[in-house]
Amino acid sequence: MPERLQKYLARAGVASRRASEQLILSGVVSVNGQVVKELGSKVDPENDKVEVSGKEVSVQLQSVYLVLNKPRGVITSCHDPEGRSTVMDLVPACPGLHPVGRLDRNSEGLLLLTNDGEFTQLLTHPRHHVEKTYRVVVEGRLSSQAIAALRNGVSLEDGMTAPASVEGVDPEGDLTHFEITINEGRNRQIRRMCETVGNPVKRLKRIRIGMLGLKGLRPGEYRTLTLAEVRALREGR
C-alpha cells in the first residue's frame, strides 16, 4: 500500500519524519531513479526503489511464518478474480504474505504461508526434497500392482515420479484409505498418480511437511511457526 515518502524514510531508519522532509526538500532522495522534492509524494514499499544520496534504503519487514489447516473449498491464492474464498481470508493481513506452494481447491490440510521469499524459494525448489505426507481416500481397492507403482514411480505427462512411501493401506467398502509421502511438488501430483494407477482420489489431506504436522489445528485455524520449526524446514527436516 502506498505511503508518504517521508514516513517511509522514517520507518527505514534514515531519519525522523521531520528530518526526512528536509532530505526530500534538499533533493537527495530519489524514487526509481527520479529525484523527488515534493513532500506529498508517495512510494510503494513493495515495488519502488528508494535512494538517499545514491544509497538504496528499505524497510526491513518482520518475517512471518504461518501454518494453516486449509479447509476444502478454499482457493490457495492471494487473490481470486471470481471472488471465491482464498486462504488469505483465513490469516491476518501482512505485507507480502503468500502461500508456499499450493493445495488445490478440493484438497485440505497443512499449508505454509510467509512473507519470506527466500524461505519460499528454498521449500519449493525441487532440489530441497522436503517430504510431504498426505492422507488419501481413493475409489476402489488399491491393488498390489498399484501400490508397487506408487512406491516405485508413476509415469506422468511431465515425467516419471520419484519413489514414494505408501503406508497404512486400509480397504473400506468400495474405497481405500492410505498415506503417501513424496518429496516432489508437481501440480496435482497425488491426484494424477492415483488416476494413473486406476484409483481416482475422493479425498486428499496433507498432514505433514517435513517434521511439521497439524496437531491442535482445526480446519480454518492457523498458528505461527516456532524458530525451531522454521530452522528445521530450512534444513530439510
C-alpha positions in Angstrom: 0.0 0.0 0.0 1.5 3.4 -1.0 2.6 5.7 1.8 4.1 9.2 2.1 7.8 9.2 1.3 8.9 10.9 4.5 7.0 8.3 6.5 8.8 5.5 4.6 12.2 7.1 5.2 11.4 7.3 8.9 10.3 3.7 9.1 13.5 2.7 7.2 15.5 4.4 10.0 17.0 7.1 7.7 15.9 10.0 10.0 13.0 11.3 11.9 9.9 12.2 9.8 10.6 15.9 10.0 14.3 15.4 9.2 13.2 13.2 6.3 11.1 16.0 5.0 14.3 18.2 4.9 16.1 15.5 3.0 13.4 15.4 0.4 13.4 19.2 0.0 17.2 19.2 -0.4 16.9 16.9 -3.4 18.9 13.9 -2.2 16.0 11.5 -2.3 15.1 9.6 -5.5 12.4 7.1 -6.3 13.0 4.7 -9.2 15.9 6.9 -10.3 14.0 10.2 -10.3 14.7 12.9 -7.7 11.6 13.7 -5.7 11.3 17.1 -3.9 7.5 17.2 -3.2 6.6 16.3 0.4 3.2 14.9 -0.7 4.9 12.2 -2.9 4.0 8.6 -2.1 6.0 5.4 -2.5 5.0 1.8 -2.9 7.2 -0.1 -0.3 6.9 -3.4 -2.2 7.8 -2.2 -5.7 9.6 1.2 -5.6 13.3 1.7 -5.3 14.1 4.5 -2.9 17.6 6.0 -2.6 19.1 8.7 -0.4 22.3 10.3 -1.7 22.6 7.4 -4.1 22.3 4.7 -1.5 19.3 2.4 -1.6 17.2 2.2 1.6 14.4 -0.2 2.5 12.1 -1.1 5.4 13.0 -4.5 6.8 9.7 -6.3 7.3 9.5 -8.7 10.1 9.4 -12.2 8.7 6.2 -14.1 9.3 5.8 -17.9 9.1 2.4 -19.4 9.5 0.9 -22.9 9.3 -2.7 -23.2 8.2 -5.1 -26.1 8.2 -6.7 -25.3 4.9 -10.4 -26.4 4.6 -11.8 -27.9 1.4 -13.4 -25.4 -1.0 -10.9 -22.6 -0.3 -8.6 -21.4 -3.0 -4.8 -21.4 -2.5 -4.2 -17.9 -3.9 -3.6 -14.3 -2.8 -6.5 -13.1 -5.0 -9.3 -14.8 -6.9 -10.9 -12.9 -9.8 -14.1 -14.8 -9.3 -14.4 -13.6 -5.7 -14.2 -17.1 -4.2 -12.8 -17.6 -0.7 -9.0 -17.8 -0.5 -6.5 -18.8 2.2 -5.7 -15.1 2.7 -9.2 -14.7 4.2 -8.2 -17.1 7.0 -5.0 -15.4 8.2 -4.1 -11.8 9.3 -3.3 -9.2 6.6 0.5 -8.8 6.3 2.5 -7.1 3.5 4.0 -9.7 1.2 2.3 -12.7 2.8 1.7 -15.5 0.4 1.2 -19.3 0.3 4.2 -21.6 0.0 3.3 -24.0 -2.8 -0.4 -24.9 -3.1 -3.2 -27.2 -2.4 -6.0 -27.4 -4.9 -9.5 -26.2 -4.1 -10.8 -29.7 -3.1 -7.7 -30.6 -1.1 -7.2 -29.8 2.5 -4.7 -29.8 5.3 -1.3 -28.3 6.0 -0.3 -25.2 4.1 2.5 -22.8 4.9 2.3 -19.0 4.4 5.2 -16.5 4.7 6.4 -13.1 3.5 9.9 -14.5 3.3 10.7 -15.0 -0.4 13.9 -16.8 0.2 12.1 -19.3 2.5 9.5 -19.9 -0.2 12.1 -20.5 -2.9 14.0 -22.9 -0.6 11.0 -25.1 0.2 9.6 -25.1 -3.4 12.8 -25.7 -5.2 13.0 -29.4 -6.5 16.5 -29.8 -5.0 15.2 -29.2 -1.5 13.4 -32.6 -1.3 11.3 -31.8 1.7 9.0 -34.7 2.4 5.2 -34.2 2.3 2.7 -36.7 3.7 -0.9 -37.0 2.6 -3.9 -38.9 3.9 -5.7 -40.2 0.8 -9.1 -41.8 0.1 -9.4 -43.3 -3.4 -12.1 -45.1 -5.4 -11.9 -48.9 -5.5 -9.4 -51.3 -4.0 -5.8 -50.4 -4.2 -4.2 -53.4 -5.8 -0.7 -54.7 -5.0 0.3 -53.6 -8.6 -1.0 -50.1 -7.9 0.8 -49.9 -4.6 4.1 -51.1 -6.2 3.7 -48.5 -9.0 3.2 -45.7 -6.5 6.2 -46.8 -4.5 8.5 -47.3 -7.5 7.4 -44.2 -9.6 4.5 -43.5 -11.9 4.9 -42.2 -15.5 3.0 -38.9 -15.8 2.9 -36.5 -18.8 5.7 -34.4 -17.2 7.9 -37.4 -16.5 8.4 -40.3 -14.0 7.7 -39.5 -10.4 10.3 -40.3 -7.7 9.7 -43.3 -5.5 7.0 -42.7 -2.8 6.3 -44.2 0.6 2.8 -45.9 0.8 1.7 -47.0 4.2 -1.5 -47.9 6.2 -3.5 -49.2 3.2 -7.0 -49.8 4.6 -9.8 -51.0 2.2 -13.3 -49.9 3.3 -16.2 -51.0 1.1 -15.6 -49.5 -2.4 -12.9 -47.1 -1.1 -9.3 -47.4 0.1 -7.6 -45.3 2.7 -3.8 -44.9 2.9 -1.0 -42.4 3.5 1.6 -41.5 0.9 4.8 -39.5 1.3 6.5 -37.8 -1.6 9.4 -35.3 -1.8 8.3 -33.6 -5.0 5.8 -30.8 -5.6 4.3 -31.1 -9.0 0.9 -29.7 -9.8 -1.9 -32.0 -8.5 0.7 -34.8 -8.3 -1.0 -37.2 -5.9 -4.3 -36.9 -7.8 -2.6 -37.6 -11.1 -0.6 -40.5 -9.7 -3.7 -42.2 -8.3 -5.7 -41.6 -11.5 -2.8 -43.2 -13.5 -2.9 -46.4 -11.4 -6.7 -46.6 -11.8 -7.9 -45.2 -8.4 -9.2 -41.6 -8.6 -8.9 -39.6 -5.4 -12.1 -38.9 -3.4 -10.4 -37.0 -0.6 -6.9 -35.6 -0.1 -5.4 -34.1 3.0 -1.8 -33.0 3.6 -0.9 -33.9 7.1 2.8 -33.2 7.3 5.6 -31.2 5.7 9.0 -32.4 6.9 8.7 -32.7 10.7 5.7 -30.2 10.8 2.2 -31.6 11.4 -1.3 -30.3 12.1 -1.6 -31.1 15.8 -4.1 -28.8 17.5 -5.3 -27.0 14.4 -8.9 -27.5 13.3 -9.9 -26.7 9.7 -9.5 -22.9 9.1 -7.2 -22.4 12.1 -3.6 -21.3 11.9 -0.6 -20.6 14.1 2.9 -19.1 14.0 5.8 -21.4 13.5 8.4 -21.6 16.2 12.0 -20.6 15.4 13.0 -24.2 15.8 10.3 -25.3 13.2 11.5 -22.6 10.7 15.1 -23.8 11.2 14.2 -27.4 10.7 12.3 -26.7 7.5 15.2 -24.7 6.2 17.4 -27.6 6.8 15.0 -30.0 5.0 13.9 -31.8 8.2 
